[in-house]
Amino acid sequence: MSESSSSAPAPAGQRSHDPDVLQGTCADTLGLVVAPTTGRFEPATVAGRIRAGDLLGHITGGRGRADEVRSPVDARLKDLLVRPRQLVRRGQALAWLEVSPA
């Protein structure tokens, strides 16, 4: 058998993570904030521009647990994707951000 050609696309799990691939797409400026745990989402009163690390809300759970949800990047908070007090699962998208240019 011969080796595969370098021009053939790599399997999905082996694709390059080159950020230049995203330039010019919505992924170039889109950011999602996801739930770190399962529980009820309690949003903070936040609007407009936010900085990396700003508190966006809490996920409340049993026994008084309240896990912080923070912005991963400098951005503009565009909208929440869940309602206040909605039950969310770990990894579920909570808000979408318009990422600030570098």
DSSP file (Angstrom, degrees, kcal/mol; ACC not computed):
  #  RESIDUE AA STRUCTURE BP1 BP2  ACC     N-H-->O    O-->H-N    N-H-->O    O-->H-N    TCO  KAPPA ALPHA  PHI   PSI    X-CA   Y-CA   Z-CA
    1    1 A M              0   0    0      0, 0.0     2,-0.2     0, 0.0     0, 0.0   0.000 360.0 360.0 360.0 144.8    0.0    0.0    0.0
    2    2 A S        -     0   0    0      1,-0.1     3,-0.1     3,-0.0     2,-0.1  -0.587 360.0 -97.0 -92.8 159.1    1.2    3.5   -0.7
    3    3 A E        -     0   0    0     -2,-0.2    -1,-0.1     1,-0.1     2,-0.1  -0.374  47.7 -98.5 -69.8 152.3    1.1    6.4    1.8
    4    4 A S        -     0   0    0      1,-0.1    -1,-0.1    -2,-0.1     2,-0.1  -0.415  42.9-100.4 -72.9 150.4   -1.8    8.7    1.6
    5    5 A S    >   -     0   0    0      1,-0.1     3,-1.1    -2,-0.1    -1,-0.1  -0.374  19.2-130.9 -68.8 145.1   -1.3   12.0   -0.2
    6    6 A S  T 3  S+     0   0    0      1,-0.2    -1,-0.1    -2,-0.1     4,-0.1   0.649 105.3  64.9 -72.5 -14.0   -0.7   15.1    1.8
    7    7 A S  T 3  S+     0   0    0      2,-0.1    -1,-0.2     3,-0.0     3,-0.1   0.623  79.4  99.5 -83.5 -12.1   -3.4   16.9   -0.1
    8    8 A A  S <  S-     0   0    0     -3,-1.1     2,-0.0     1,-0.1    -4,-0.0  -0.508  87.0-102.9 -72.7 141.6   -6.1   14.6    1.2
    9    9 A P        -     0   0    0      0, 0.0    -1,-0.1     0, 0.0     3,-0.1  -0.358  35.5-116.1 -65.5 144.0   -8.1   16.1    4.1
   10   10 A A        -     0   0    0      1,-0.1     5,-0.1    -4,-0.1     6,-0.0  -0.451  40.5 -89.1 -74.5 151.5   -7.2   14.9    7.6
   11   11 A P    >   -     0   0    0      0, 0.0     3,-2.6     0, 0.0     4,-0.3  -0.242  45.5-102.7 -57.3 154.0   -9.9   13.0    9.5
   12   12 A A  G >  S+     0   0    0      1,-0.3     3,-1.0     2,-0.2    -2,-0.1   0.824 121.7  53.0 -51.7 -39.3  -12.1   15.3   11.7
   13   13 A G  G 3  S+     0   0    0      1,-0.2    -1,-0.3     0, 0.0    -3,-0.0   0.580 111.8  46.7 -73.8  -9.2  -10.3   14.4   14.9
   14   14 A Q  G <  S+     0   0    0     -3,-2.6    -1,-0.2     2,-0.0    -2,-0.2   0.193  79.4 130.7-119.1  15.0   -6.9   15.2   13.4
   15   15 A R    <   -     0   0    0     -3,-1.0    -3,-0.0    -4,-0.3     2,-0.0  -0.355  65.3 -97.9 -70.3 150.7   -7.5   18.6   11.7
   16   16 A S        -     0   0    0      1,-0.1    -1,-0.1    -2,-0.0    -2,-0.0  -0.336  18.9-142.1 -65.0 147.0   -5.2   21.5   12.3
   17   17 A H        +     0   0    0     -3,-0.1    -1,-0.1    -2,-0.0    -2,-0.0  -0.201  44.2 154.1-102.1  39.5   -6.2   24.0   15.0
   18   18 A D    >   -     0   0    0      1,-0.2     3,-1.7     2,-0.0     4,-0.3  -0.582  39.2-150.2 -72.0 116.6   -4.8   26.9   12.9
   19   19 A P  G >  S+     0   0    0      0, 0.0     3,-1.4     0, 0.0     4,-0.4   0.739  91.1  72.2 -63.4 -21.0   -6.8   30.0   13.9
   20   20 A D  G >  S+     0   0    0      1,-0.3     3,-0.9     2,-0.2    -2,-0.0   0.766  83.8  69.5 -64.0 -23.3   -6.3   31.5   10.4
   21   21 A V  G <  S+     0   0    0     -3,-1.7    -1,-0.3     1,-0.2    -3,-0.0   0.806  98.2  50.9 -62.7 -28.7   -8.8   28.9    9.2
   22   22 A L  G X  S+     0   0    0     -3,-1.4     3,-2.0    -4,-0.3     6,-0.5   0.587  80.1 119.2 -87.9 -11.0  -11.5   30.9   11.0
   23   23 A Q  T <  S+     0   0    0     -3,-0.9     3,-0.1    -4,-0.4     4,-0.0  -0.303  79.3  19.1 -60.5 135.1  -10.7   34.3    9.6
   24   24 A G  T 3  S+     0   0    0      1,-0.3    -1,-0.3     2,-0.0     2,-0.2   0.488 106.7 100.9  84.7   3.3  -13.6   35.8    7.7
   25   25 A T  S X  S-     0   0    0     -3,-2.0     3,-1.6     1,-0.1     4,-0.4  -0.692  88.9-105.8-112.3 169.3  -16.2   33.5    9.3
   26   26 A C  G >> S+     0   0    0      1,-0.3     3,-1.3    -2,-0.2     4,-1.3   0.798 118.9  66.7 -64.1 -25.8  -18.7   34.1   12.1
   27   27 A A  G 34 S+     0   0    0      1,-0.3    -1,-0.3     2,-0.2    -4,-0.1   0.684  85.8  72.2 -66.7 -17.2  -16.4   32.0   14.3
   28   28 A D  G <4 S+     0   0    0     -3,-1.6    -1,-0.3    -6,-0.5    -2,-0.2   0.785 117.5  15.6 -67.4 -27.6  -13.8   34.8   13.9
   29   29 A T  T <4 S+     0   0    0     -3,-1.3    70,-3.2    -4,-0.4     2,-0.4   0.390 103.5 101.7-127.1  -0.4  -15.9   37.1   16.2
   30   30 A L  E  <  +A   98   0A   0     -4,-1.3     2,-0.4    68,-0.2    68,-0.2  -0.734  42.6 179.7 -93.8 133.7  -18.3   34.7   18.0
   31   31 A G  E     -A   97   0A   0     66,-2.3    66,-3.5    -2,-0.4     2,-0.4  -0.988  10.1-157.4-130.0 143.7  -17.8   33.6   21.5
   32   32 A L  E     -A   96   0A   0     -2,-0.4     2,-0.5    64,-0.2    64,-0.2  -0.948   7.3-149.4-119.4 141.3  -20.0   31.3   23.6
   33   33 A V  E     -A   95   0A   0     62,-2.5    61,-3.9    -2,-0.4    62,-1.3  -0.945  23.0-163.9-105.0 127.3  -20.2   31.1   27.4
   34   34 A V  E     -A   93   0A   0     -2,-0.5    59,-0.2    59,-0.3    58,-0.1  -0.799  26.8 -95.5-115.8 156.2  -21.1   27.6   28.6
   35   35 A A        -     0   0    0     57,-2.5    56,-3.1    54,-0.3    57,-0.1  -0.483  22.9-156.8 -68.5 128.1  -22.3   26.2   31.9
   36   36 A P  S    S+     0   0    0      0, 0.0     2,-0.3     0, 0.0    -1,-0.1   0.728  77.0   6.2 -76.9 -21.1  -19.4   24.9   34.0
   37   37 A T  S    S-     0   0    0     52,-0.1     2,-0.4    30,-0.1    55,-0.2  -0.869  86.4 -87.9-147.4 177.3  -21.9   22.6   36.0
   38   38 A T  S    S+     0   0    0     -2,-0.3     2,-0.3    51,-0.2    51,-0.2  -0.790  74.6  80.5 -94.7 138.1  -25.5   21.5   36.0
   39   39 A G  E    S-D   88   0B   0     49,-2.0    49,-3.5    -2,-0.4     2,-0.5  -0.982  82.6 -38.2 163.0-158.9  -28.0   23.6   38.0
   40   40 A R  E     -DE  87  60B   0     20,-2.6    20,-3.0    -2,-0.3     2,-0.5  -0.844  54.4-127.7-100.9 132.6  -30.1   26.7   37.7
   41   41 A F  E     - E   0  59B   0     45,-2.4    44,-3.4    -2,-0.5    45,-0.4  -0.667  22.0-173.9 -84.2 124.5  -28.6   29.7   35.9
   42   42 A E  E     - E   0  58B   0     16,-3.4    16,-2.4    -2,-0.5     2,-0.1  -0.921  18.2-148.1-114.8 100.4  -28.8   33.0   37.8
   43   43 A P  E     - E   0  57B   0      0, 0.0    14,-0.3     0, 0.0     2,-0.2  -0.365   7.1-131.2 -71.4 148.4  -27.5   35.8   35.6
   44   44 A A        -     0   0    0     12,-2.6     2,-1.4    -2,-0.1    12,-0.0  -0.507  37.1 -93.9 -83.5 163.6  -25.7   38.8   37.0
   45   45 A T  S    S+     0   0    0     -2,-0.2     2,-0.4     2,-0.0    12,-0.1  -0.679  71.7 145.9 -82.8  94.0  -26.8   42.3   35.9
   46   46 A V        +     0   0    0     -2,-1.4     2,-0.3    10,-0.2     4,-0.1  -0.984  17.3 164.9-133.4 140.1  -24.4   42.7   33.0
   47   47 A A        -     0   0    0     -2,-0.4     2,-0.1     2,-0.2    31,-0.1  -0.990  47.7  -1.5-151.1 155.3  -24.8   44.5   29.7
   48   48 A G  E    S+B   77   0A   0     29,-0.6    29,-2.8    -2,-0.3     2,-0.1  -0.384 108.5  18.9  71.3-140.0  -22.6   45.8   26.9
   49   49 A R  E     -B   76   0A   0     27,-0.2     2,-0.3    -2,-0.1    27,-0.3  -0.425  66.0-179.8 -73.7 137.5  -18.8   45.5   27.0
   50   50 A I  E     -B   75   0A   0     25,-3.2    25,-2.3    -2,-0.1     2,-0.3  -0.927  18.1-133.9-132.1 158.7  -17.3   43.0   29.4
   51   51 A R    >   -     0   0    0     -2,-0.3     3,-2.5    23,-0.2    20,-0.3  -0.776  40.9 -81.3-110.7 156.3  -13.7   42.0   30.2
   52   52 A A  T 3  S+     0   0    0     -2,-0.3    22,-0.1     1,-0.3     3,-0.1  -0.334 119.9  24.5 -53.8 130.3  -12.2   38.6   30.5
   53   53 A G  T 3  S+     0   0    0     18,-3.2    -1,-0.3     1,-0.3    21,-0.1   0.278  85.0 143.0  94.7  -9.9  -13.0   37.3   34.0
   54   54 A D    <   -     0   0    0     -3,-2.5    17,-2.3    19,-0.1     2,-0.4  -0.375  58.7-108.2 -63.9 141.7  -16.1   39.5   34.6
   55   55 A L  E     + F   0  70B   0     15,-0.2    15,-0.2     1,-0.2    -1,-0.1  -0.577  38.1 174.5 -73.3 125.1  -18.9   37.7   36.5
   56   56 A L  E     -     0   0B   0     13,-3.5   -12,-2.6    -2,-0.4     2,-0.3   0.580  58.3 -66.7-104.4 -16.9  -21.8   36.8   34.2
   57   57 A G  E     -EF  43  69B   0     12,-1.2    12,-2.7   -14,-0.3    -1,-0.4  -0.980  49.9 -86.5 159.6-167.6  -23.9   34.8   36.7
   58   58 A H  E     -EF  42  68B   0    -16,-2.4   -16,-3.4    -2,-0.3     2,-0.6  -0.955  15.3-138.3-134.2 152.7  -24.0   31.7   38.8
   59   59 A I  E     -EF  41  67B   0      8,-2.6     8,-2.7    -2,-0.3     2,-0.3  -0.970  29.7-157.0-107.0 115.1  -25.1   28.1   38.4
   60   60 A T  E     +EF  40  66B   0    -20,-3.0   -20,-2.6    -2,-0.6     6,-0.2  -0.728  20.3 161.0 -97.2 144.4  -26.9   27.2   41.6
   61   61 A G    >   -     0   0    0      4,-2.4     3,-0.6    -2,-0.3     4,-0.2  -0.666  41.2 -40.5-140.9-165.3  -27.3   23.6   42.8
   62   62 A G  G >  S+     0   0    0      1,-0.2     3,-1.5    -2,-0.2    -1,-0.2  -0.171 113.1  25.2 -64.9 158.1  -28.0   21.5   45.8
   63   63 A R  G 3  S-     0   0    0      1,-0.3    -1,-0.2     2,-0.0     0, 0.0   0.781 132.6 -62.6  58.8  32.1  -26.6   22.1   49.3
   64   64 A G  G <  S+     0   0    0     -3,-0.6    -1,-0.3     1,-0.2    -2,-0.2   0.609  86.1 162.1  75.6  11.8  -26.2   25.8   48.6
   65   65 A R    <   +     0   0    0     -3,-1.5    -4,-2.4    -4,-0.2     2,-0.3  -0.419  13.7 178.1 -67.6 138.4  -23.7   25.4   45.8
   66   66 A A  E     -F   60   0B   0     -6,-0.2     2,-0.4    -2,-0.1    -6,-0.2  -0.827   9.2-164.3-143.6 101.5  -23.2   28.4   43.5
   67   67 A D  E     -F   59   0B   0     -8,-2.7    -8,-2.6    -2,-0.3   -30,-0.1  -0.729  23.1-120.5 -89.7 131.5  -20.6   28.1   40.7
   68   68 A E  E     -F   58   0B   0     -2,-0.4     2,-0.5   -10,-0.2   -10,-0.2  -0.405  15.2-153.8 -71.7 144.6  -19.4   31.3   39.1
   69   69 A V  E     +F   57   0B   0    -12,-2.7   -13,-3.5    -2,-0.1   -12,-1.2  -0.987  23.7 178.8-116.3 117.5  -19.9   31.8   35.3
   70   70 A R  E     -F   55   0B   0     -2,-0.5   -15,-0.2   -15,-0.2   -16,-0.1  -0.850  34.5-100.0-122.4 154.6  -17.3   34.3   34.0
   71   71 A S        -     0   0    0    -17,-2.3   -18,-3.2   -20,-0.3   -17,-0.1  -0.542  22.3-154.5 -71.2 132.6  -16.4   35.7   30.6
   72   72 A P  S    S+     0   0    0      0, 0.0     2,-0.3     0, 0.0   -20,-0.1   0.672  74.1  18.1 -80.0 -15.9  -13.5   33.9   29.0
   73   73 A V  S    S-     0   0    0    -22,-0.1     2,-0.3   -19,-0.1   -19,-0.1  -0.935  89.4 -85.9-147.5 163.6  -12.6   36.9   26.9
   74   74 A D  S    S+     0   0    0     -2,-0.3    26,-1.7   -23,-0.2     2,-0.3  -0.637  73.3 125.6 -68.8 132.1  -13.0   40.7   26.4
   75   75 A A  E     -BC  50  99A   0    -25,-2.3   -25,-3.2    -2,-0.3     2,-0.5  -0.944  63.3 -89.1-167.8-177.4  -16.2   41.1   24.4
   76   76 A R  E     -BC  49  98A   0     22,-2.0    22,-2.6    -2,-0.3     2,-0.7  -0.985  39.4-127.1-113.3 124.8  -19.6   42.6   24.1
   77   77 A L  E     +BC  48  97A   0    -29,-2.8   -29,-0.6    -2,-0.5    20,-0.2  -0.615  30.9 179.0 -71.5 113.8  -22.4   40.5   25.7
   78   78 A K  E     -     0   0A   0     18,-2.0     2,-0.3    -2,-0.7    -1,-0.2   0.911  53.6 -35.8 -86.2 -46.6  -24.9   40.2   22.9
   79   79 A D  E     - C   0  96A   0     17,-1.3    17,-2.3   -32,-0.0    -1,-0.3  -0.973  51.7-104.5-171.7 156.6  -27.6   38.1   24.5
   80   80 A L  E     - C   0  95A   0     -2,-0.3    15,-0.3    15,-0.2    14,-0.1  -0.670  18.2-157.6 -85.0 147.8  -28.4   35.3   26.9
   81   81 A L  S    S+     0   0    0     13,-3.8     2,-0.3    -2,-0.3    14,-0.2   0.404  75.8  46.4-105.6  -1.3  -29.4   32.0   25.4
   82   82 A V  S    S-     0   0    0     12,-0.8     3,-0.1     4,-0.0     6,-0.0  -0.928  86.0-108.6-135.1 160.4  -31.3   30.7   28.5
   83   83 A R    >   -     0   0    0     -2,-0.3     3,-2.0     1,-0.1   -42,-0.2  -0.556  47.3 -86.9 -85.3 152.9  -33.9   32.3   30.8
   84   84 A P  T 3  S+     0   0    0      0, 0.0   -42,-0.2     0, 0.0    -1,-0.1  -0.337 116.1  15.1 -56.3 140.3  -33.1   33.3   34.4
   85   85 A R  T 3  S+     0   0    0    -44,-3.4     2,-0.2     1,-0.3   -43,-0.1   0.490  91.7 147.5  69.6   6.8  -33.5   30.3   36.8
   86   86 A Q    <   -     0   0    0     -3,-2.0   -45,-2.4   -45,-0.4     2,-0.4  -0.494  55.5-113.6 -70.8 140.5  -33.6   27.9   33.8
   87   87 A L  E     -D   40   0B   0    -47,-0.2     2,-0.3    -2,-0.2   -47,-0.3  -0.627  43.5-176.8 -72.8 125.9  -32.2   24.4   34.6
   88   88 A V  E     -D   39   0B   0    -49,-3.5   -49,-2.0    -2,-0.4     2,-0.3  -0.863  18.8-131.2-125.4 159.5  -29.0   24.0   32.5
   89   89 A R    >   -     0   0    0     -2,-0.3     3,-2.4   -51,-0.2   -54,-0.3  -0.780  40.6 -83.6-108.0 153.5  -26.6   21.2   32.0
   90   90 A R  T 3  S+     0   0    0     -2,-0.3   -52,-0.1     1,-0.3     3,-0.1  -0.314 118.3  20.2 -53.6 130.0  -22.8   21.3   32.1
   91   91 A G  T 3  S+     0   0    0    -56,-3.1    -1,-0.3     1,-0.3     2,-0.2   0.310  89.1 137.0  90.6  -8.4  -21.5   22.5   28.7
   92   92 A Q    <   -     0   0    0     -3,-2.4   -57,-2.5   -55,-0.2    -1,-0.3  -0.506  62.8-107.8 -72.4 138.4  -24.8   24.1   27.6
   93   93 A A  E     +A   34   0A   0    -59,-0.2   -59,-0.3    -2,-0.2     3,-0.1  -0.479  39.8 173.5 -67.5 132.3  -24.4   27.5   25.9
   94   94 A L  E     +     0   0A   0    -61,-3.9   -13,-3.8     1,-0.4   -12,-0.8   0.733  60.8   2.5-109.3 -35.0  -25.6   30.3   28.2
   95   95 A A  E     -AC  33  80A   0    -62,-1.3   -62,-2.5   -15,-0.3     2,-0.4  -0.983  60.4-131.9-151.8 156.2  -24.7   33.5   26.4
   96   96 A W  E     -AC  32  79A   0    -17,-2.3   -18,-2.0    -2,-0.3   -17,-1.3  -0.939  21.8-161.5-117.5 143.9  -23.2   34.6   23.1
   97   97 A L  E     -AC  31  77A   0    -66,-3.5   -66,-2.3    -2,-0.4     2,-0.7  -0.877  21.5-136.0-122.0 147.8  -20.4   37.2   22.9
   98   98 A E  E     -AC  30  76A   0    -22,-2.6   -22,-2.0    -2,-0.3   -68,-0.2  -0.931  38.4-133.1-100.0 110.6  -19.1   39.4   20.1
   99   99 A V  E     - C   0  75A   0    -70,-3.2   -24,-0.2    -2,-0.7     3,-0.1  -0.404  14.8-117.9 -72.9 136.0  -15.4   39.1   20.7
  100  100 A S        -     0   0    0    -26,-1.7   -26,-0.1    -2,-0.1    -1,-0.1  -0.424  35.5-102.5 -68.0 142.8  -13.3   42.2   20.7
  101  101 A P              0   0    0      0, 0.0    -1,-0.1     0, 0.0   -72,-0.0  -0.364 360.0 360.0 -65.3 149.4  -10.6   42.4   17.9
  102  102 A A              0   0    0     -3,-0.1    -2,-0.1    -2,-0.0    -3,-0.0   0.476 360.0 360.0 -69.2 360.0   -7.1   41.7   19.1
